[in-house]
Amino acid sequence: MSEERTEISSLGEFGLINHLTKNIEHQNASTILGVGDDAAVIDHFGRQTVVTTDLLMEGVHFDLMYTPLKHLGYKSVVVNLSDLYAMNATPTQIVISVAISNRFSVEAMDEFYDGIYAACEEYGVDLIGGDTTSSQKGFVISITALGEVAPDQYVKRSTAQVNDLICVTGYLGGAYLGLLLLEREKKIFLETKGVQPDLENRDYIVGKLLKPEARKDVIEFFQREALVPTAMMDISDGLSSEVLHICKQSGVGAVLYEDKIPVHPESKEFAYKLELDPTACALSGGEDYELLFTISQNDYDKIKEVEGISVIGYIAEEKEGATILTRGGNRHALVAQGWNSFS
Amino acid sequence: MSEERTEISSLGEFGLINHLTKNIEHQNASTILGVGDDAAVIDHFGRQTVVTTDLLMEGVHFDLMYTPLKHLGYKSVVVNLSDLYAMNATPTQIVISVAISNRFSVEAMDEFYDGIYAACEEYGVDLIGGDTTSSQKGFVISITALGEVAPDQYVKRSTAQVNDLICVTGYLGGAYLGLLLLEREKKIFLETKGVQPDLENRDYIVGKLLKPEARKDVIEFFQREALVPTAMMDISDGLSSEVLHICKQSGVGAVLYEDKIPVHPESKEFAYKLELDPTACALSGGEDYELLFTISQNDYDKIKEVEGISVIGYIAEEKEGATILTRGGNRHALVAQGWNSFS
């Protein structure tokens, strides 16, 4: 954080909004009217709108002790865009509301919005509105993201078919291991004053937690290849939980192969160091924001050589349930141990 | 609140969402896909989408000591729809996120959602998605509302013209007086155990605060009369503040007449009882959710006989500033004393 500190109250709500939004330039032709009125206006050209929203609470979803505000802004946008990509849609606009207590300065909000704008730039979306208010305690972020899709090209969770291949993008479990690392270092720091966090050689897992990316590249690949997944969702609560969602909503079962689940070498190494099973981290750890999708076997040739897409199993009959075949040859039922903010 | 108490943790996040959304029936043909996937999908028929969002924080925007949860749900929707009507748009869909602490039960959430659904029904909008999460403290509500407008028929704040008439709907100041009443009764109740709140003959101001309505009827009237205001916004922060917004964004001045500002008889009576000036309550009190709009003088005949629409002044040159002519014949500059959550 910079050394200057301007109190939010010196600007007031409208002053703060003006300050934070004064450099907005729209990137989408469909954005007709943005920040500054009761609502924003979006045009359409025979396309369908896709809408998603997320509410992020300090102390529940993020810890400002080890989360830089700029990264938090960036990630807040990314987690919403990930939901749009998971519908096979192209993000176009976002609205963002924040509630802040008086412990935050204008400079702190600038850092947060730097991250918001960096994500808007990276993904080609326009910030078109929002709400800024005060909070008695803690930082609250609500983002709603809008995207477009050609008529009826959106992909649901409920349309996986028996014998489809189950695929994931990237590596799984990294964000969860990043969280364990940062929580451990936070604990050490709080207990032993003066000890600096040891994050050496942990760039991948720390980055995966603090600055995840949404899989725009994968959706663009689908469009280039004219490949439409039969079902898709993003992996925010852990692979097991998401596979079970697709199974339940599609009325099917699934078989996963442990040895096909992609785990990054740095994740494996850190998992072993903590005496954790890397596969368990991939199955139950959240926040990877990779895509889980199913495709017809006929489309296998289109993806088999693609770096960053792994076939990890297949869709089975509903009566077979959802199971995983371990390296040792055992078969276990998948259980949803994903993150639950109410447990 | 009912006597049963089911812990939210007994349902979990997905269980709670299923429970709260299981009876949704869509009312708009444009709603293609609603709750239950990564995002919702909306179709278009050569219309433009209008988007608005609001974040409501317990302890800042509402006090659960005197706000029934069902009313809170209803009002949360209404305040967003009011922003869409203020754009001359027809609301079609909402997404809603809530964060709750474990002091809320499933039954409490049911009451809150009863209010949400009652508003959806009343205004013909579909609830199509959202997010439900936990909060360390306090109840947080974020709603994003989407509406439709025929191409380029939306009405901005920045397009008022010199000599236009300034109009408002309904009565002003009532919600603020309702707030003063309920805060007074809360204080008495807390200081003197056993004393029940005295709200007799205060239905209008209490209702205006706890269960406001958005002016759907006025927008429908505009459509029937083919009347397009030159500028419009809703009155959420007090008349003065909103007139100043229109002046600033349109680059104009304004003259208001104190004796034309509509104040309900019950508001007047209670204001006098508190030794407050009813006009000051109308100018600076917030949360009325009436519409402030400007029309060309040529359209005066269309509104002059309409009950519930008052002409309160006219748009002047920018250099004349924004002023109010009092009953006593004095001229005062308008000052924004609207509600500011950061002050």
HADDOCK unambig.tbl for C-alpha pairs under 7 A between the chains (distance, minus, plus):
assign (segid A and resid 9 and name CA) (segid B and resid 342 and name CA) 5.32 0.50 0.50
assign (segid A and resid 9 and name CA) (segid B and resid 343 and name CA) 5.70 0.50 0.50
assign (segid A and resid 12 and name CA) (segid B and resid 340 and name CA) 6.93 0.50 0.50
assign (segid A and resid 12 and name CA) (segid B and resid 342 and name CA) 5.89 0.50 0.50
assign (segid A and resid 12 and name CA) (segid B and resid 343 and name CA) 6.86 0.50 0.50
assign (segid A and resid 13 and name CA) (segid B and resid 340 and name CA) 6.52 0.50 0.50
assign (segid A and resid 13 and name CA) (segid B and resid 342 and name CA) 6.48 0.50 0.50
assign (segid A and resid 37 and name CA) (segid B and resid 156 and name CA) 6.50 0.50 0.50
assign (segid A and resid 37 and name CA) (segid B and resid 157 and name CA) 6.31 0.50 0.50
assign (segid A and resid 38 and name CA) (segid B and resid 52 and name CA) 6.79 0.50 0.50
assign (segid A and resid 38 and name CA) (segid B and resid 83 and name CA) 5.01 0.50 0.50
assign (segid A and resid 38 and name CA) (segid B and resid 84 and name CA) 6.93 0.50 0.50
assign (segid A and resid 38 and name CA) (segid B and resid 86 and name CA) 6.59 0.50 0.50
assign (segid A and resid 38 and name CA) (segid B and resid 87 and name CA) 6.62 0.50 0.50
assign (segid A and resid 38 and name CA) (segid B and resid 233 and name CA) 6.44 0.50 0.50
assign (segid A and resid 39 and name CA) (segid B and resid 50 and name CA) 6.11 0.50 0.50
assign (segid A and resid 39 and name CA) (segid B and resid 51 and name CA) 5.17 0.50 0.50
assign (segid A and resid 39 and name CA) (segid B and resid 52 and name CA) 4.50 0.50 0.50
assign (segid A and resid 39 and name CA) (segid B and resid 83 and name CA) 6.30 0.50 0.50
assign (segid A and resid 39 and name CA) (segid B and resid 84 and name CA) 6.36 0.50 0.50
assign (segid A and resid 39 and name CA) (segid B and resid 87 and name CA) 6.82 0.50 0.50
assign (segid A and resid 40 and name CA) (segid B and resid 50 and name CA) 5.33 0.50 0.50
assign (segid A and resid 40 and name CA) (segid B and resid 51 and name CA) 5.03 0.50 0.50
assign (segid A and resid 40 and name CA) (segid B and resid 52 and name CA) 6.46 0.50 0.50
assign (segid A and resid 41 and name CA) (segid B and resid 48 and name CA) 6.55 0.50 0.50
assign (segid A and resid 41 and name CA) (segid B and resid 49 and name CA) 5.53 0.50 0.50
assign (segid A and resid 41 and name CA) (segid B and resid 50 and name CA) 4.37 0.50 0.50
assign (segid A and resid 41 and name CA) (segid B and resid 51 and name CA) 6.38 0.50 0.50
assign (segid A and resid 42 and name CA) (segid B and resid 48 and name CA) 5.52 0.50 0.50
assign (segid A and resid 42 and name CA) (segid B and resid 49 and name CA) 4.88 0.50 0.50
assign (segid A and resid 42 and name CA) (segid B and resid 50 and name CA) 6.22 0.50 0.50
assign (segid A and resid 43 and name CA) (segid B and resid 48 and name CA) 4.70 0.50 0.50
assign (segid A and resid 43 and name CA) (segid B and resid 49 and name CA) 6.35 0.50 0.50
assign (segid A and resid 44 and name CA) (segid B and resid 46 and name CA) 6.75 0.50 0.50
assign (segid A and resid 44 and name CA) (segid B and resid 48 and name CA) 6.35 0.50 0.50
assign (segid A and resid 46 and name CA) (segid B and resid 44 and name CA) 6.79 0.50 0.50
assign (segid A and resid 48 and name CA) (segid B and resid 41 and name CA) 6.57 0.50 0.50
assign (segid A and resid 48 and name CA) (segid B and resid 42 and name CA) 5.54 0.50 0.50
assign (segid A and resid 48 and name CA) (segid B and resid 43 and name CA) 4.69 0.50 0.50
assign (segid A and resid 48 and name CA) (segid B and resid 44 and name CA) 6.35 0.50 0.50
assign (segid A and resid 49 and name CA) (segid B and resid 41 and name CA) 5.55 0.50 0.50
assign (segid A and resid 49 and name CA) (segid B and resid 42 and name CA) 4.90 0.50 0.50
assign (segid A and resid 49 and name CA) (segid B and resid 43 and name CA) 6.34 0.50 0.50
assign (segid A and resid 50 and name CA) (segid B and resid 39 and name CA) 6.12 0.50 0.50
assign (segid A and resid 50 and name CA) (segid B and resid 40 and name CA) 5.34 0.50 0.50
assign (segid A and resid 50 and name CA) (segid B and resid 41 and name CA) 4.39 0.50 0.50
assign (segid A and resid 50 and name CA) (segid B and resid 42 and name CA) 6.23 0.50 0.50
assign (segid A and resid 51 and name CA) (segid B and resid 39 and name CA) 5.18 0.50 0.50
assign (segid A and resid 51 and name CA) (segid B and resid 40 and name CA) 5.03 0.50 0.50
assign (segid A and resid 51 and name CA) (segid B and resid 41 and name CA) 6.39 0.50 0.50
assign (segid A and resid 52 and name CA) (segid B and resid 38 and name CA) 6.82 0.50 0.50
assign (segid A and resid 52 and name CA) (segid B and resid 39 and name CA) 4.51 0.50 0.50
assign (segid A and resid 52 and name CA) (segid B and resid 40 and name CA) 6.46 0.50 0.50
assign (segid A and resid 52 and name CA) (segid B and resid 129 and name CA) 6.94 0.50 0.50
assign (segid A and resid 53 and name CA) (segid B and resid 130 and name CA) 5.65 0.50 0.50
assign (segid A and resid 53 and name CA) (segid B and resid 131 and name CA) 6.54 0.50 0.50
assign (segid A and resid 54 and name CA) (segid B and resid 97 and name CA) 6.95 0.50 0.50
assign (segid A and resid 54 and name CA) (segid B and resid 130 and name CA) 6.99 0.50 0.50
assign (segid A and resid 54 and name CA) (segid B and resid 131 and name CA) 5.61 0.50 0.50
assign (segid A and resid 55 and name CA) (segid B and resid 97 and name CA) 6.23 0.50 0.50
assign (segid A and resid 55 and name CA) (segid B and resid 131 and name CA) 6.39 0.50 0.50
assign (segid A and resid 57 and name CA) (segid B and resid 135 and name CA) 6.62 0.50 0.50
assign (segid A and resid 59 and name CA) (segid B and resid 136 and name CA) 6.97 0.50 0.50
assign (segid A and resid 60 and name CA) (segid B and resid 135 and name CA) 6.81 0.50 0.50
assign (segid A and resid 83 and name CA) (segid B and resid 38 and name CA) 5.02 0.50 0.50
assign (segid A and resid 83 and name CA) (segid B and resid 39 and name CA) 6.29 0.50 0.50
assign (segid A and resid 84 and name CA) (segid B and resid 38 and name CA) 6.94 0.50 0.50
assign (segid A and resid 84 and name CA) (segid B and resid 39 and name CA) 6.36 0.50 0.50
assign (segid A and resid 86 and name CA) (segid B and resid 38 and name CA) 6.59 0.50 0.50
assign (segid A and resid 87 and name CA) (segid B and resid 38 and name CA) 6.63 0.50 0.50
assign (segid A and resid 87 and name CA) (segid B and resid 39 and name CA) 6.82 0.50 0.50
assign (segid A and resid 97 and name CA) (segid B and resid 54 and name CA) 6.92 0.50 0.50
assign (segid A and resid 97 and name CA) (segid B and resid 55 and name CA) 6.21 0.50 0.50
assign (segid A and resid 129 and name CA) (segid B and resid 52 and name CA) 6.92 0.50 0.50
assign (segid A and resid 130 and name CA) (segid B and resid 53 and name CA) 5.64 0.50 0.50
assign (segid A and resid 130 and name CA) (segid B and resid 54 and name CA) 6.98 0.50 0.50
assign (segid A and resid 131 and name CA) (segid B and resid 53 and name CA) 6.55 0.50 0.50
assign (segid A and resid 131 and name CA) (segid B and resid 54 and name CA) 5.61 0.50 0.50
assign (segid A and resid 131 and name CA) (segid B and resid 55 and name CA) 6.39 0.50 0.50
assign (segid A and resid 133 and name CA) (segid B and resid 341 and name CA) 6.02 0.50 0.50
assign (segid A and resid 134 and name CA) (segid B and resid 341 and name CA) 5.65 0.50 0.50
assign (segid A and resid 134 and name CA) (segid B and resid 342 and name CA) 5.99 0.50 0.50
assign (segid A and resid 135 and name CA) (segid B and resid 57 and name CA) 6.60 0.50 0.50
assign (segid A and resid 135 and name CA) (segid B and resid 60 and name CA) 6.82 0.50 0.50
assign (segid A and resid 136 and name CA) (segid B and resid 59 and name CA) 6.97 0.50 0.50
assign (segid A and resid 142 and name CA) (segid B and resid 142 and name CA) 6.67 0.50 0.50
assign (segid A and resid 144 and name CA) (segid B and resid 144 and name CA) 6.98 0.50 0.50
assign (segid A and resid 156 and name CA) (segid B and resid 37 and name CA) 6.50 0.50 0.50
assign (segid A and resid 157 and name CA) (segid B and resid 37 and name CA) 6.30 0.50 0.50
assign (segid A and resid 233 and name CA) (segid B and resid 38 and name CA) 6.42 0.50 0.50
assign (segid A and resid 340 and name CA) (segid B and resid 12 and name CA) 6.94 0.50 0.50
assign (segid A and resid 340 and name CA) (segid B and resid 13 and name CA) 6.54 0.50 0.50
assign (segid A and resid 341 and name CA) (segid B and resid 133 and name CA) 6.02 0.50 0.50
assign (segid A and resid 341 and name CA) (segid B and resid 134 and name CA) 5.67 0.50 0.50
assign (segid A and resid 342 and name CA) (segid B and resid 9 and name CA) 5.34 0.50 0.50
assign (segid A and resid 342 and name CA) (segid B and resid 12 and name CA) 5.92 0.50 0.50
assign (segid A and resid 342 and name CA) (segid B and resid 13 and name CA) 6.51 0.50 0.50
assign (segid A and resid 342 and name CA) (segid B and resid 134 and name CA) 6.00 0.50 0.50
assign (segid A and resid 343 and name CA) (segid B and resid 9 and name CA) 5.72 0.50 0.50
assign (segid A and resid 343 and name CA) (segid B and resid 12 and name CA) 6.90 0.50 0.50
